Amino acid sequence: MVAGLIFFLLVFTFILIKSADLIVLSLRRLSTGTPAKVFIFSSIIVAMATSFPELSVGVISALEGTPHLSFGNVLGANIANISLVAGLAAFIIGKVNVHGKFIRQEVAVALVAGILPLILAADGVLSRADGIMLLIAYIAYTTSFFKLRFVQIAEELKEKTFFYRFYRHVIHTQISVSKTKEIGRLLAGMAILTVSADILVKIAERLAEAAEVPIFLIGLILVSIGTTLPEVAFSLRSLKDKEPMMFFGNLLGSIIANSTLILGLASLIYPIQITMDEKTWVAAFTFPLVFLLFWFFIKTKLRLERWEAGLLLLVYIAFVVLEFAR
């Protein structure tokens, strides 16, 4: 029973991710205009793409009255991003260098964003007022971020830097089909995304009952590992292409979006009641702990060594074992 539910959980997580890919591809093909406009639009879509699974699970679970699944998913995804995803990608590729003051600033912003919902949830609930605060934080971040990036993108397009080449070779897709077909694919992707997220939430509920564990724990470990798969793929690809800025930017941007946009929407739809038991406290303390460890590694030598990535992986394994220990 439990093994079967876990199997179907993984299957529908895969479907969820593939439907998100279909949405992103359709949006890329539908984006038209000047190269600068298309680049900016596509960059925003790429930045949000890897958070689509968490977003869909967050909204659907809130609509179905189980937003604590989303809380566990987001917290687990944030921990997984900084230890499992970053650790696995860096361990496979090897040394990852940190370039630019911009990334170091984003690290601080991601830490604050990741801790903010934990602080707001200290009273045992993420209320609608807390949700509004989180959404305001996300809007403030994106407004300042894109104001800066629009200026940088304009210069990069002139100089034909990496971002220009990335736009030309990766994001830009020749439109070989009509817009009507692309709109149809977009709508189909959105429908599949919604249905698969709905089924995923129901399976998680059944699994929690069958295994006699809190649904928060299912979201914290199983669902979060599944929904961070896009980050794993993107991280490996960016490091293989020797573009650590995209590697770090995707990880940190995902944490910020998860903690503010996704939890903000979920708690605004349905306030999240949080039971501050031992497992919740372990997860709440693990995120800042592993994040500060990650920050220490990249700050001291401006690079992430393979042995440091291995240590991050060990921390994640210890976290999972500790959470499932009776």
Secondary structure, 3 states (H helix, E strand, C coil): CHHHHHHHHHHHHHHHHHHHHHHHHHHHHHCCCCHHHHHHHHHHHHHHHCCHHHHHHHHHHHHCCCHHHHHHHHHHHHHHHHHHHHHHHHHHHCCEECCCHHHHHHHHHHHHHHHHHHHHHHHCEECHHHHHHHHHHHHHHHHHHHHHHHHHHHHHHHHCCHHHHHHHHHHCCCCCCCHHHHHHHHHHHHHHHHHHHHHHHHHHHHHHHHHCCCHHHHHHHHHHHHHCHHHHHHHHHHHHCCCHHHHHHHHHHHHHHHHHHHHHHHHHHCCEECCCCHHHHHHHHHHHHHHHHHHHHHHHCCEECHHHHHHHHHHHHHHHHHHHCC
